[in-house]
């Protein structure tokens, strides 16, 4: 920062108007084509704004969902390399212990350097895949289960926890997410027993699949295909595409999604860091 530049102030969510936050995010989106929109409603509780004078120049979140912590920091391009990211990182992570997750577009070299310089390690890359077909393009699925809407959050989380296990790409889905008005949850049942689940957020542009999985004991029986084809029909009914994230190193999954008509349009690098325990 220059000698005459006002200092960086890090403020909590309640101290900054939503309009100033939106203006900052819009400016970031215009200046960086690799930025993806933040999760709607994610600011509550773990949000900080970086201000220089009266201008919001950066924003950051520390999501805490289902025992998982994810860091997200965004800075206006003209204020990068001026200590804003460092100030937000310190404010958000001070006092945090345990594993911390973070991610960015795989082409964002500056963001990856920022994470590596702070001790993050690359654990994998996710492919964002999309499908934009018509109703007649939805593939056939085995009639191996019954799919129904489900508002039993405990059952949905239990099925997904079993499905993902300890995978590095386990989605951070908690009660706050499942209670949103734009989020739907489906359960796949066989003989009345839940064997698969899907969580999606629908907006005007796309059906975003936040989580989709089959219990270990029900694998290779068409449950996941039935769920995904159901969501493809759901997207067609709303004239929206369908988006899901697939691990880039899982050839079996990628062949499966390609066979259903999905195509990869961007890559998302995933990092983790183990924050050391606080010592006194």
ABEGO torsion letter per residue (X at the ends): XBAABBBBBBBBAAABBAAAAAAAAAAAAAABAABBBBBBGAABGABBBBBBEABBABBBBBBBBGGBBBBBBBBBAAABGAGAAAAAAAAAABGBBEBBBBBBBAABAAAAAAAAAAGBBBAEBBBBBBBABBAAABBBBBBABBBBBBABAAAAAAAAAAAAEABAABBBBBAAAAABAABBBBBBBBGGBBABBBBBBBBAABBBBABBBBBAAABGAGAAAAAAAAAAAAAAAAGBBBBBBBBAABAAAAAAAAAAGBBBABBBBBBBBBBBBBBX
